[in-house]
Amino acid sequence: HSVIFCGGLIKNGKCWHLTLMATRPLNVVYFDGTSAAKLPTGTLESQDIVTWGDVRPNWSFDEWGRFSTLCDWGRKYNVDGFVRMEMSLS
């Protein structure tokens, strides 16, 4: 499934997958399952509520706006990052 996220980076039928390991405990916000899917049909509601305090279905594909605001919110709570795992990978 994850190969589709390689986009145009597939060479010779292969795609790079990067695995990272933290050197210290991290504070992360984890969006799991359908709440992680990027669809305008209500799946982003939990992300919207954390980000803006209400549901904004018209902003479904505003990735930069969503994560910029999430990062602003996260700084107040010492969040190191966000993980968004779509439903087929959970």
N, C-alpha and C positions, 0 to 999 in steps of 0.2 A: 504493500500500500504506500509506503513512504517514498517510493521511487517517483511517484507522480509529482512530488515537490521538488525534484531536481530540475524541472523545467527544461531549459535548453542546455543544461550542464552534463547531459549524458554523452559519454564518449566511448566508443567501442562497446556499446551495450552496458556500460557501467556508470555508476553514479557515486559521488562522494557522500559518505555519511560520517558525521563528526560526533564523537563521543567526548564529553567533557566531564571532569571530576573536580569538585570543589575542594579547596584546601582548608576550608573552615565551615562551620555550620552556617547555612544561609536562611534568611527569612524570605520565603516566597509565598505569593498568592497563586493558588492552583485552581484554574477553571477546568472542570472535567466534563466529559460527556457532551451532551447536546448544548450545554451552556458555553462550550468552546467553539461551536460551529459558527461560521460566518454566513448567516442567512438572515434575511429581513423578516422572517416569520416568527419572531419571538424567542429564538434560541439565544440571542445575545442579552436577554433581559438582566441576568445576574451581573454581567459585565457593565451594562448600562447603569444599573443602580449603584454599583461601587464607583463607577467613573463620574457620573453626572447627578446621581441622586434620583433619577427617574428613567423611564424607558423611552428610548429615542430610536424607533425603527427606521426612520429616514436617514440615520447616520450609520447604518449597518456596515458600510464599506469604507468608512473614514478611519482607516487604520492609524494614520499619523495622529489624528486628533484624539482618538481613543487612548493610544498608548502614551501620548504626551500628557494627557490629563491623568491617566492611571499613575504615571511616574510622579507627577506632582502630588497626588494623593498618597502614594507610597512613601515619599520622603518624610511625611509627617509621622509615619509609623515604622520607620527604619526598614522598609521593604527593600530587599536587594534585587528582586526581579519578579517576573510573572511567567507562569507556565500555562500554556493553553493546549490541552490534549483533546483532540476531537473524539467523538464517540466511537469511531471504528478502531481507534488505537488504545482505548482505555480498557 
